[in-house]
């Protein structure tokens, strides 16, 4: 699903939103497809993995998502850390910085 399209379509119906990113590995994806039955291990061989926000999509992508959620009821941004390659002690602060930047940028555009 495209989070931007879903947020735009559902608008005020969205009440909760969790933030995590996804990284796609082209060679493995081409060979094994999105529904690789081994998920989530071995992580280094999977066609895709969850990632710290910002490691799969850049700040512009996240800012656009925040703008798409502007009409929703979402008031809390929850970071869901599932990156198999980054310890939570590194990933959560990194995600918080990126998301804070994207929220501020989205608010500048909408105000």
N, C-alpha and C positions, 0 to 999 in steps of 0.2 A: 504494500500500500504506500502511496505517496502521502506522507504526513501533512504536507502543505495543502493538498487537495482535500483531504479528509477534514482538516481544520476549517478550511474555507466553506465546505459544504455543510458541516454540522454546526458551526458557529456557537451560539449560546448553549447548545446541547452538551458541549464538552465541559466536563466538570473537573477532570483530573488529567494530568499529563506528566509522564515520566521522561526523563532525558537520558538517553544512551545513544550511541552511534553504531554504525555498521561499516565494516571494511570488507570489500569484495576482493577476492584473489582470483584474477582473471584465468590463469591456467587451470587451477583446480575447479573453478566454476564451469569452465568449458567442458571439462572431463566428467565431473561428478554432478553438476546441476545444483540448484538451490536446495533441494530436498535430500541432500546427502544423509543417509540413514545413520551414519556414525556420529552425527552432531551430539555434543560439542567436542569430542575428542577423536583423534589427536588434533589439537587446536592449530598447530602449524601446517596441517594438511587439509584443513577444511576449506570449502569454497567461500565461506564468509565467517566472520566473527563479530561479536559485539565489541565495541571499542569505546574508549573514553571520548565524550563529545569533543569534536574538533579534530580527531584523528581519522575520521572517515569523511566528514563534511566540514568545510571551512566556516568562518564566522559569518560570512555573507549568507550562507545557507541557513544557519541557525537564526540569524536576524530576520530573514524572510519567514521562517516558521513562527517566530515570536509575533511578527506582524499578522500572520494568518490567524493566530490565536487571540488577537486583540479583542474580538467581539465575544470571546468565550467567557466562561465563569472561572477559568483557571487563575488562581491568585498565588499558588505555591508551585515552585519548580522543584521537582524531586529528581535527584541524580541517582540513577540505578547503575551501579558499577558492576559490570560483568566482563570486563576486558581481561582475557586470560594471560596477557603479556605485560600488564602494568599493575603493580601493587596498588591497593586502594589508597595508601598513604600518599602516593604520587598522583594517581588518577583523579581522585575526588577534588583536591584543590585545583588541579588543572582544569577540570570540567567547570568548577565554580567560577573561575576567572573568565573562561570563554563564554559561559552562559550569562554572566553579569554584563560583559561587554555587549553581547547580542541583545539583551533586554534593554539596556540603555540606548543602543542604536535604534532599536525598534520603536521605543518611546519618543525619541527625537523626531522620527519621521511621522508618527501618528499624532503628535501634539502641535 
